[in-house]
Each structure stands twice: as structure tokens, then as C-alpha cells.
Amino acid sequence: MEKPDYFKAWINGSEAGVRICLCLILICSLMQFGAFALTQNYVIASFGAQPEDVTLALQITYVAIVPFIAIQFRLFQYFEIRSYLLTGIIACIVINVLSLQAKDIVTFTILRFLNGLSLSLMSGPMLILIFSRIDPERVQVIGLSILYGAILGNGVVIGFGAALIDTTLDWTVIYYFLIAFLFLCLLLTLVLLRPATGRAPMPLDHLDWPGGIFLAAALIAFSYTMIYGPKYYWFSDTRIRSSALAAVIFFAFFIYREFRAKIPVVDLSVFRYRSFISGLLLLIAYYGLKDSINLVYNYTGTILQWSGARQMELGFFNLAGLLSFMWLSAEMMITKKHSTRRFLIAGFGMLLVYHLYVYLELTPDLAFEDLVLPMFLHGAASGMLFVPIIIYTLSSVPPTTGTTGIVVGALMRFTATLNSIAGLYTLQLHYNQHYKESFLNYLTANDPAFVERLNSAAQFFNLKTPAAEQGSALAMSGIVRTLGAQQQLLTLRTIFLLFSAIILCIILTVLFITSAYKTNLYLNNLRISGERQ
């Protein structure tokens, strides 16, 4: 059967032109993710919301995407891809226009969910179009590299633009930029793609809409549990108990539906394959450990008082490491000269060096240049790990399972992100309290160093103000701020040391398993040779 001809004749012969236009549309569609990366404080202030409210609203976007992955791959087979893509672009434009009118966090959250659905309508066809222009032998490696590179690269570039906008204009101006880019996508789609490809539509019977709805409901309840759990002291609060119970019930309904559906969203038979499960565990470990970069951004913003634009300048070094090593790992995988084990050792090794470097060098006055190397190493580790782990995981299951591997992989990424949000919050809360109590033991009149520091600071402030009491209060306030910064630094260092120990355990486990496998294979060969003799 001939491959569908998606592109018009005037551009079809220009491979470079097609790829540039496709990547431009893909990046514009993914801007919906990165646009709000550095505007959360402005959203909080605008809606009078809590930080957890905005975090939930942003995660809801991803909730809409995960269950829709398998369903939309079926929809591609029925609708013409140009009409499908145009529908997604127009839906994104409408949702951004409506978002401009949002006055409360509930409306904003609902629109974020709808935005996730519209993003699926845009990004899904783009992957099909990009894959159609890549050699079939390289499509999996190069396609995944383009997608992941676009997601992370887009986050840095758009985050930088958003930071510049926030410092000069109202944060809602971002919507106007997004709408302008979407109109560009609309124009490119109209001039690039054929209205009809001559492909016969496949019937849309047995679409598992109930399974998708149950999964979305379970993910929403799970998101609420993980995001608000640390704030409300987990299961001691009725709201968290109720949301956790709802997540379990809806997930049970989803599992029951998957056993009964003729074409399920998730083919549960994939969990019979040990390689698939080990791949998922590696994926969860990678996603969870790499999110420590958020602590670095938090450190530069709160302790070093850097602007959002300055933080994103640092992000460009992270992006440079990601793209360069992702290209290197893709080339190595295409030539098939290296095993997955080598990618894991190299990638987790660089991630270990990054964590140890930050642990050793973190101080209250780091310069920009001091963080360039660890940020580059973090990006390099991501570039070395992501595609090999994904391909190892997806290749562990037979093609008959359809898009199950992709859906489960996306689900693991979502779960790891929520675990990172809750885990890092809880760790910081615990260690901050631990170091705070340690410091309080020294903030007494019996400690000579504290008394000397307090008197020195009070004398300084007394020169600025005639009221002695006010000078003492300012001195104490300054000491409290200094101790707060110190306890946060100690907390961050402890977390990075803990992550370093986890990464070291992963590396040793990979080395042990591969060595045991080779030893077992060697002994089996010896046994077979002995039996033949």
C-alpha cells in the first residue's frame, strides 16, 4: 500500500523546507506548555489563588493528554490529517481567547484541561507528519529525539520570552503571542498540506471512550492528592482521604474496563514482560532524579535573587547539553554499536557528577559561571538517557499492543512528575524544620557568638535609626533571614547528597544485573557445549 501524500507539490520536493515548517508548527503547539513556566506567581496574584491551585491547573493540561493518546491515533485513521490539524489549531486559538477572559482559578483550570485536549489535536498529527519524512529505520530514534528536544527546548526558549514579557508587560500578553503563533501555524497548514490524501478512512468502531474518561478522572483525583497532600498533612485531612479514595475507585473502573474493551486504551498484557517493567522503573527513576534541576532554579530565584530571564540564560546551557548529547546518543543508536547498558552508565554517571557538584559547591553567593558546568551536565545526562530508555521500553513489547507502550510511558512520566512535586516539597519541609530546630539551640543569650552578632548588628542599625528598640528588632530580623537562607542551603545540599546516593545505587544495580546476565549466559554455553560432547 502506498504511503499517503500529505504535502502539496510545491513543497513536497524540498525536504529541508518541509522539516523546517513541521518543526515550527510542532514548537508553536508545544508553546502552550512552556508559556506558563515562569508566570505562576503572576497567575497566583491575578486570581488570588494558592501556589498549589496553579500547579494543579498546569498538571491538568497533561491529564487531558495522557488518556487521549491511544484514542487519537484511531482518529487519525478516519479523518484527513489537514482537517484534524486545523481543528486542533482553531480549538487552541478559541481556548486562548477564552483564557483572556478568565477571572478565577476554577475557570482557568477547566480551560487548561481543554487546552490539553486541543494540544493533542495539534501535536499528534505533527508527529505523524514528521515521521512520514524520516527513514523507517531511523523513525523511532530520530522522531523521539525531535519530540523530546522540542518539548524541553521550547520550555527554555518560551520561558525566556515569558520572563522578558513579565518584566515589561502584563502577564496576560502571553496569550496574544500564543494566538499570533497559532495563526502562523494555521497559515502554514493551509499552504503546506493537501485537503485530501486519497487514503480510505478506517471505521471508528470500538473506541474506548469510557476507559479514557475513567483514566482522566483517576489522574485528576491522583493529582489533587499528590499536590495538596503535603500541605494538608496527607491522610490526616478529609479532603486528601476523599481524593485518594476517588483515585483508587476510578482507576479500578479503568482496569475493569480495559479487561472488557475490544480495543483498550492500555493493553494490560504488556505487564507480563519483565524488560518492559524494568524500562518503566528506569524511566520513573530518570524523571524523578532529573527534576532536581527545579531546586537549582528555585535556589537562583530565592537565595541569589536572579530574574526569570537570568535563570533562563542558565537554562540555555542545560539545553545545549541536552541537544548535543541527544544527537550523539541518536547517532550511536542508529549505528547500533552500543548497548543500552552503556547509555545507562554514561547518563546516570553524568547525573551523579551533576548532583555531587551542586552538593559540594552550593553557597549563598555562587556566580553565574559556577552553575554553567552542572547545568550542562544535567542536560547531557538527559540527552544520553531519555531516548535509549524509551526505545528499550517500547521494544520490549510486541507491535500488537499498539500504542500501549506510549500511553504507559506518558503515564509514568506524569506519575514521576507528581511524585517529584510532592517528594521534593516534603523533603524540603522535613529538612528545613530539622535545621531550623538545630539553629534555634544556638539562638540564646547563653551563646557568645549569637550575642556578639546581635549586638554588632544592633549597633549598625542604631546608627541609622534613633530608636534603640527598632535597631534591635531590625538586627534580629536580619539574623533570622540569614539563618533562613542557611537552612535552605543545607536542605538543598542534603537532598542533592541523597539523590547522589540513589543514583550510585542505580549504577551499581545496572552493573550487577548485566554482569550476572553475562555470567549466566556463559555458564549456559558451557553446559550446552558439555552436553554436545
C-alpha positions, 0 to 999 in steps of 0.5 A: 500500500502506498504511503499517503501524500500529505504535502502539496507539490510545491513543497513536497520536493524540498525536504529541508523546507518541509522539516523546517515548517513541521518543526515550527508548527510542532514548537508553536503547539508545544508553546502552550506548555512552556508559556506558563513556566515562569508566570505562576506567581503572576497567575497566583496574584491575578486570581488570588489563588494558592501556589498549589491551585496553579500547579494543579491547573498546569498538571491538568493540561497533561491529564487531558493528554495522557488518556487521549493518546491511544484514542487519537491515533484511531482518529487519525485513521478516519479523518484527513490529517489537514482537517484534524490539524486545523481543528486542533489549531482553531480549538487552541486559538478559541481556548486562548481567547477564552483564557483572556477572559478568565477571572478565577482559578476554577475557570482557568483550570477547566480551560487548561484541561481543554487546552490539553485536549486541543494540544493533542489535536495539534501535536499528534498529527505533527508527529505523524507528519514528521515521521512520514519524512524520516527513514523507517529505520531511523523513525523511532530514534530520530522522531523521539529525539525531535519530540523530546528536544522540542518539548524541553527546548521550547520550555527554555526558549518560551520561558525566556520570552515569558520572563522578558514579557513579565518584566515589561508587560502584563502577564496576560500578553502571553496569550496574544503571542500564543494566538499570533503563533497559532495563526502562523501555524494555521497559515502554514497548514493551509499552504503546506498540506493537501485537503485530501490524501486519497487514503480510505478512512478506517471505521471508528468502531470500538473506541474506548471512550469510557476507559479514557474518561475513567483514566482522566478522572483517576489522574485528576483525583491522583493529582489533587492528592499528590499536590495538596497532600503535603500541605494538608498533612496527607491522610490526616485531612478529609479532603486528601482521604476523599481524593485518594479514595476517588483515585483508587475507585476510578482507576479500578473502573479503568482496569475493569474496563480495559479487561472488557474493551475490544480495543483498550486504551492500555493493553494490560498484557504488556505487564507480563514482560519483565524488560518492559517493567524494568524500562518503566522503573528506569524511566520513573527513576530518570524523571524523578532524579532529573527534576532536581534541576527545579531546586537549582532554579528555585535556589537562583530565584530565592537565595541569589535573587536572579530574574526569570530571564537570568535563570533562563540564560542558565537554562540555555546551557542545560539545553545545549547539553541536552541537544548535543548529547541527544544527537550523539546518543541518536547517532550511536543508536542508529549505528547500533554499536552500543548497548543500552547498558552503556547509555545507562552508565554514561547518563546516570554517571553524568547525573551523579557528577551533576548532583555531587557538584551542586552538593559540594559547591552550593553557597549563598553567593555562587556566580553565574559561571559556577552553575554553567558546568552542572547545568550542562551536565544535567542536560547531557545526562538527559540527552544520553538517557531519555531516548535509549530508555524509551526505545528499550521500553517500547521494544520490549513489547510486541507491535500488537499492543499498539500504542500501549507502550506510549500511553504507559510511558506518558503515564509514568512520566506524569506519575514521576512528575507528581511524585517529584512535586510532592517528594521534593516539597516534603523533603524540603519541609522535613529538612528545613524544620530539622535545621531550623530546630538545630539553629534555634539551640544556638539562638540564646543569650547563653551563646557568645557568638549569637550575642556578639552578632546581635549586638554588632548588628544592633549597633549598625542599625542604631546608627541609622535609626534613633530608636534603640528598640527598632535597631534591635528588632531590625538586627534580629530580623536580619539574623533570622533571614540569614539563618533562613537562607542557611537552612535552605542551603543545607536542605538543598545540599542534603537532598542533592547528597541523597539523590547522589546516593540513589543514583550510585545505587542505580549504577551499581544495580545496572552493573550487577544485573548485566554482569550476572546476565553475562555470567549466566549466559556463559555458564549456559554455553558451557553446559550446552557445549558439555552436553554436545560432547 
